Amino acid sequence: MRKYITLLLFVTFITNNQAQDRSEKIQLETTLVAPKTITKLGEGSYLIDFGKAFFGTVQLESKKAQNDSLVFHLGEKLNDQHKVDRTPGGTIRYQKVVLNGLLANKTIHLNLTPDKRNTSGAAILLPESMGTVMPFRYCEVANLTIPIEELQFFQKAVHNKFNDNASDFTSSDKVLDAIWDLCKHTIKATSFTGYYVDGDRERIPYEADAYINQLSHYSVDSVYTLGRRTNEYFIDNPTWPTEWLLHTVLMFHADYMYTGDLAPLEKYYENLKLKTLMDLEREDGLISSSSPHLNQKLINELGFKKPDTKIKDIIDWPPAQKDTGWKLATAEGERDGYEIVPVNTVVNSFYYYNLKLMTEIAGFLGKKEDVSFFKNKAAAVKKVINTKLFDAEKGYYIDGENSTHASLHANMLPLAFELVPEEHVESVTAFVKTRGMACSVYGAQYLLEGLFKNGEAQYGFDLITETEGDRNWWNMMEVGATMTMEAWDVKYKPNSDWNHAWGTAPLNIITRYMWGIKPKTAGFEIAEIKPQLAELSHTTIKVPTKNGIISGTYQKSEKSELYTLEIPKGMSAEFTIPSSPRKIFFNGKKIKKNKTVILLESGINEIQLKQ
């Protein structure tokens, strides 16, 4: 049985990108995880499996002393001999530690060697008092001359404050359950710096990584300080990809919808306007990172410290082999052969979505003139995209102006951002479904959003629960990872790691689109519940909000579907009926079958749909 002991720490962080007066207290927890199994490998040699990888070190205490040195091998991965893999490949972690004997009844922490890449430069630094941490699941100990029963081992895991009981999900599909658990653990375990960082290789916040991390984190816990701290970090520390900059508005908008706190929007409103990159507009409203307006002055205003920073379109990552020199499993990388032209569909889809969200943000702040400004601009950009970047003959979007190629990315993003006119949704969706998972784990966020927003819940469900091949979340678990990986497999990104929260799209998709639970109004005063549960026959969920936990159960029989939803005190919810049932019963009373939305009050609500 796994045991946990949680200690609360308050530490002062000063990142190398912050001035001394911007230091802030970050609340971290240290959890001591007992071994799941201990296996004898040979005389004096044992393999300790803690069950899941965490960032931290090993804590041990012995009842007896040992004069001889002990050798420890920590790692995320096992080799074929069921030992800690000393050469795991990519950025999968391994480290050897030699301990010069044991003192009786003394708590010992293994001192790890820091990695230069993730403890210098732009990396988020941990306080010296915390020591060095690394991600590991396994600890192999050798040259133990006293009985192992005399020792007590713990995985000393460091993570941000996290309420494990705030969220839960189960269903009739055990693959889906396992993937949700994988993603939830990833969110908790990767919070060890007090910021949303990309993974252990760099430990640097990147906007796209952080946005997916935020959506998943806010879906499983209502401790929002980590996300808000990361959002603020990006104001002065943006990163170079065009689309990453275009995630900034998305993060601030999402935070407001979950927290209902206007202060960050008020404080950074002018900067958010800059981060839309509308200064790069040409006459017809489309933007390009090749614009002559992308000068040193604008680069400085965007927050870059180096005026010669090159802002470039990323589309997806990793790119094609010719761009990286890597021997990838596919020469197209994760871009589905995207033709990157100066004025392209991916960047301008993000731009349109920024304008759409800025219309809402301006409204939240009571800026009526700006509401009209952004609304008109969004409408104009939408019209131009659907005129110049849409192939009317074929019924789907091309990669950009004058391009002859159409990719998954150029079509899934317009679907996700509600850019596609109603008359073309069917043809664009049909094209997207011909491409499969021809995107990275990052791109999967928008692929799945586009599908669920446009009536393709079953296909989205099938992609999440796919177990064949290696371009899926099941493969991550099959190869041994206990956190979502940076790429579908190391062969797709040779330096990839096993601890990237940007791979957690299924978690927030299950919560926000399968169960369809999102804030309808800021601060979850009114929740939206719009289920699309595909082929599931039963499922339960718990979703945290700032006002309490929304709990739901679903049971499907041959002729009936029953939803039971408990809404916290002080909240209400709008439940969208997901099908066209013959009869609808709400709390035991029959209601009109032409009703599409039911208002749920706080307390327990039952909706029964009979076919």
N, C-alpha and C positions, 0 to 999 in steps of 0.2 A: 504494500500500500504506500502511495506517495504521501509524504507529509510536507506541510509548508509552515514556515515560521516567518512572519513578515515584520520587519523593523522599519520604522519611519525615519527618514533622514531629511534635514533641511541643509542644503548646500548652496554656496554662492558661486555662480558661474560667471566668468568673464571670458567671452569668446574672443578669439584673436581678431575678429572683425568689429568688435565693439569698443567704444571708449570706456575708460575706467568708470566714469560716472554713470554708465548705462548698465552696470552690473545689476543682477536681480536674483532674488531667491527662487530656487526651483525646488519643488517638493518631489523627492525621489523616495522609492521604497526599496529595501533590500529584502529579498525573499530567500530563505534557506530551503532548498528543495532536497529532500532525501532521495537516495537512489531508488530507481524502479526495480532494477535487478543488479546483482553482483555475480559475475561468472568467473570461475577459476580457469586460467589459461595454462598454468603450469606452476611449478614450485615457486612460491613467492610472487606470483604474477596474477593479476586480476583485472577484469574489465568491468567498470562501473558505468551503468547506463542510467542517466537521469530522466530518460523518457522524451524530453524535448530540449532543444537548444535554447539557451538564454545567453545574454551578455553578462559576463561576470568572471569569477574565478572559483577555485575549490577551497573550501574551508574544511579542516579536519582536526580531530582531537583524539589522542591515544591514551589509553589507561596505562600503557607500559611504554618505557623508553626503548629506542633503537639507536645504536651508535652508528651503524652503517648507513651510507647514503641510500636514498630511494630515488627512483626515476619515474617521473610522471609524463604521460603523453595525453594531451588534451586535443580534442578535435570534434568537428561536426559530422565526420563521415567515417564509416568502417570500410576496410578492404575485404578482399575475398576470403581472407583467413580469419575473419571476425575479430580483427584487431583495429585499433585506431589507424586510419590511413595516414601515413607519413608524407605521401605525395598526392594529395587529393585533387590537384588541378585547379584551374581558374583562380578565384580568390576564396575558395573554400578553405576554412581555417584549420591549422594544426600548429601545435607548439609543444616543445619538449622542455620540461622543468626538472632540475636536479635539486633535491632537498637533502641537506647535510644532516641526516639523522632526525630523530624525534625525541622531544622531551615529554615526559608523562604529564597528563592533565593540563596541557597548555594548548590553547586555541591557535592554530596555524593557518595562515592564508598563503597560497602559492603566489609568489611574485612573478608576474608575467612580463615579458619583454615587449615594449610598445612597438607598434608598426609605424615607420616613419611617414608613410603615405597618409595615414588617418590621424596623425597627431601633430601635423604641421600644416603650413599653408592656410587654406580656407576651411580646414576641418574644424568642427565644433570640439573644443577641448574640454576634457573633464578636469575637475579640481585635483590637484596633486594628492589631497587627502584620500581620494577614492582609489588611488592606485590605477593600475592598468587592467582593463577588462577585454575579453575576447568572446566571440560566440562559440559555444561548445555544447555538445550533448554528452559526449563520452569522456571518461577519464580512465586511462590504463595505468596501473601502478605496477612497478617491477622492483625486485630486490627487497621485498618485504620479508623480514626474518622473524617477525612476531605474528601471532594469529590475527587474521583480519577481523575477527570478532572483537578484538580489543580496540578497534578504531571506529570512529564515527565520521562519515563523509557527508558533506553537503555541497550542492551546487549553489554558490552564493550569487544570486541573480540580482542585477540592478535594473530598475525600470521606473518609469514615471508612475505616480499614484494612479491606481487602476482598480475599479470596482468589478471584480469578476462576476458578481451576482446581478449586475445591472442589465445584462443581456443574455439571451439564450435562443437556440434554434434547434428544432428536431423536425424530422419529416419521414415520410415513407420511403425516401430514397437515401440509402446509407452512404452512397458516394457524395451526394450533395451535403449531407451532414458532416462528413469527414473534411470536405473542402471548406465549409464554413468554420469548423474548428481550427483548421490550419491557418485560415486568414485571421481569426480572432486572436490566436496566440501570437501571430506576427505583429499585430498592432500593439499588443502589450510588450512584447520582447524588444521591439525596435525603438521603444521610447526612452532608451537608457541615457541619452544625452540631454533630455529635456526639450528637444526640438525634433521635428520631423526631418530625419536625415535619409539620404538615398540608400545607405547600406554600409557595411563595415569597410569596404575598400577605401572609400573616401570620407565618409561621415560628414558630408556636406549637404545642406538643404538645397534642393532644386524644386522649382515651382510645380512642375508636372507631377513629380513624385509626391510632393507635399499635398497636392489637391486630392489625389486618390487616397492617400493616407488619411487626410482630414475626413473625407466622406465616410471611410470605413470606421475611423475612430469615433466620430460623432454618432455612428450607427450602433456602437456597442458600449459607449460610456458617455456620461454627461459632465465629465471634467474637461472643460473647454480651454483651460489656460495654455496647454501645450500647443494647440492649434493657433491660438491667438498670438502667442509669442513668436511662432514661426511666421505667421502672416506679417507681423511687424518687422521681422528680420529682413524680409524681402524688399521692404521699402528702400533700404540703403544697401542691400546686397543682392541685386538681381543677377541672373545668370544669362549666358549668351544666346541660347536658342530663341528665335522669334516667338515660337508658340509657347515657350516656357514663360516669357514675359506676359503673354496673353492669358495665362492662368491666374494672374494676380487678382483681377477683378472677380473671377469665379470663386476664389478662396474667401475674399472679404464678403461677398454676397452670401455664400453658404454659411459663414459664421454668424452673420446677422439673422438669417432665417432660423438658426438653431438657438441662438442666445437672446435675440430681441434687443441687444445692446447697440445703440446707434453710435456710441462714442468713437469706435475705430473708423466708421464711415465718415463721420464728421471731421475727424482729425486728418485723415489721409485722402479726402475726396479729390483734391487737386492732383495728388500723385496718382490716384487711380485713373483719372482722366488721361494723364500722360501714358500710363501703362496700357491703355487701349491701342496705342500706336497710331492714333488718328492723324498725327502730324505727318505720317507717311502717305497719306491719301494722295492719289492723283486726281485729275479732273472728274473722272467718272465715279469716284468714291472707293475704288479698290486700293489696297495697300500692297507695298512691296518692300522687302528688306534691301532691295537694290536702289531705293529712292535716294535722290540727291539730298533730300531733307534729313537723311540719317547722318547728320554731321556731328562734330565733336561737342558742340553745344547741347544738342539733344541727348547724346550719349551720357553726358555729365548730368543732365537734368533727370534722366532715367535712374540714376543712382550708381552708375559705373565709376569706379575709381580711376580706371585707365581710359583716357580719351581715345585711344586707338583700338578699343575693344571692337571686335568684329561680330556683329549680330547676324546670325545665319539661320535659315530655315532648317528645321531638323526632321520634319514629317513623321519619322519614327526612328527607333534605335534598336540594334545597330544598323547602319546603312549597308550598302552593297560592298562586296569584297574589294572592288577597285578603289573604294574610298578609304578603306582601313588597312588593307594588306593582310587581314585575317583570312585564314582558310576556313570559311564558313561552310555550313552544310548546304546553303543555298547562295548562289551568287547575287541574289536580289536582296539579301539581308532580310529585314523585317518591313520593307517598304512596298512590297508587292509590285516591284518594277516601276515605282513612281517616277515620273518625269518631272524633275524639279525645274520649273521655269520661273522667271522673275515674278510674275503675277500668278500665283497658284491657288488652287481651290482650298487646300487645307488651311493655309494661313488666313485666307479671307473668310472661311467658315468660322474660325475662331474670332476673327475681327467682328463679324456680324453678331456673334453671341455676346461679345463684350459690349457692343452698343445696346443690345437688347437688355442686358443686365444693368447697364448704367442708366437706362431709362427708368428701371425700377428703383435703383439706388437714389437717383435724383428725386423720385417721388417720395421715398422714405424720408428724405431730408427736407421735403417741402420746397424744392427748387423747381417751380413750375416752368420757367423758361427753359431750363435744362432738360426737363422731361420732354418738351416739344422738340428741342434740338436733337436729342438722342433718338427719339422715336422716329423723326423724319429721316435722320441719317441711316438708321437701321433699315427702314423701309426701302430707301434708295439703294443701299448696298445689296439687300436681298434681291431686288429687281435686277440689278446688274449681274449678280452671280447667276441668276436663273436665265439670263439672256446670253451672256458671253461665255459662261463656263459649263453650260448644259448642252448636251447633244440631243436635240429634240428628235432626231431621226431614230437614234438608238434607245432613247429613254433613260439615260443616266449621265452623270457628270464626268467630264474629262479632267485631267490632272491640273490643267491651268490654261491660261491664254495661249492659243495657237498650238496646244499640245494635241497629239494624235493618240494618246494613251489614256486609258481609264483604269483606275486602281480601286481596291477596296477602300483605301483611306479617303479618296476624293468623293466617295459616296456614303460611307458610314458617318462621317462628320456632319454633312448636311442633314442626314436623318436624325442624328443625336441632337442637333441644334435647331430642329424644326424649321429648316430652311426650304424643305421640299414642298412644292405646291401639291395640294391634295390629289390632283389628277395624275401626278407622277410618282406618288408614293409606291404604288404597286410595282412599277417597272424598276425603280431604284432599289427597292427591297429585293426584288428578284435577282438583280445583278449582284447585290451584296451577298446573297445566299449561294452564288456560284463560286465565291472566293474562299469560303471556309474561314479558318483562323489564320489568314495571311497577314497577320500583324503581330506586334510584340505583346508582351503581357501588359504594357502600358496602353497600347492601342485597343486592347480588349475592353477597356473601360467604356470607350465610346462606341465600339461595335455593339456591345451588349445594351447600352443605353438606347442606341438607335433602333435596335430590334424590339425592345420592350415598349418603347414609345410608339411603335407603329404596328402593333398587333401581332408580333412574331414571338410571343412568349415561349412557345414550344421549341422553336429553333434555338432561341437563346438558352433555354434550359438544356437542350441537347449539347450545345457547345460547352456549357459549364461542366456537365457531367460526363463528357467524353472520356473514355478509358483506353481507346485504341490510339496507337502512335505516341508521339512525344510532345505535341504542341497543345498541351492541356495541363490542368492543375493536378490531375491524377498522376501524371508522370513525375511531378515534383515530389510527391509522396513516395512513389515507387523507387526513385533513386535514393531516397533516404532523408530528404529535407524535411524539417519540421517547421520551417517558416517558408513563405513564398519566395521563389527564386527571382533573380534579376532578369533572367531569360528563360524561355521554355526548357532549354537544356544547355549545358556548357558548349556543346558543338555549335550552337547558334550565336554564342558570345563567349569566346575563349577565356576572357578574364572575369566572367560573371561570378556573383556571389550567391549565397544561400540565405540571404536575410534582407530582402528588398520589399518594403511594404507597398510599392507601386504595383505589386502583383496581387493585391487583395480585392480586385474588382468584384469577384463573386459575392463577397460579404456585403458590400453596400448595395449591390444589385438585388440580392435576396431580400434585404430589408426595405430598400427604397422602391423597388419595382416589382419583384415577385409578390411580396406581401403588400407592397405599395404604400408603406408608411413613411410619410415625410411631413415636415411642417407646411401647413397651408398658409398660415400667417406667421409673422415673425415671433420667435420665442415659443413656438408650439402652442399659442393660445388656442388655435384651431388646427387640428391635425388633418392630414389627407390620408385616407386608407383606400387604395385602389388596387385590389389584389388581381394578380395574373399568375395563378399557381400551376399552370400547365397540367402535367399528368399526375401531380401529387394527389394521393388519396387521403392523407392526413398530414398535418403539420402544426407545430406550436411555435410561438415566438414571444420574446420579451424585448422591447425597444425602449431605451432610456430617453427621457426628455428632461429639461430643466424643471419641469413641474411634477415629475414622477414617471413611473414605468407604464407603458402601454403593453398589455398582454393580449395575445390572441391565440385561439385554437381553431382549427378547420377540420371538418370530417366530411368525407364524400362517400355516399352510397350510390346504389344504382340509379335512384330516382330523386336524390336529395343532396343538397349541400348545406352544411350548418357552420356558420361563423359565430364564435363567441368572443367578444372583445370587451376588455375592461379598460376604461378610460380614467386617468387620474382625476382627482378632485380639482376643480377650477379650470378644467379643459373640456373641449368638445371636439368632435371629429366628423368629417364628412366622408361617408362610406359610399363608394361608387359600386353599384351592382355590376358584377363582371360578366354577366351573360343575359340572355333573354328568357328568364324562367317563366313557366306557366303560372305559378303562384309564388307570392312573396309574403313571408310572415316576419314581422318585426316585434320582438318580445311577446310572441304568441298571438299577435293580432294580424289579420290579413290586411295588406295594403294594396293600393292600385299597382297593377303589374307594369304600367307604363312609367312608373317612377324610376329614375335612374340614380338618384342620390338620396341617402338617408342620413339625417342628422343624429349623431350619437351623443348622448349626454354623459357626464361622468358617472362611473359605476359600470355595472355589467350589462351588456347589450347582446341580444341574440338575433341573428338574421338567418332565416331558413329559406332556401330557394328550392322549389319543387318543380321538376320537369314534367 
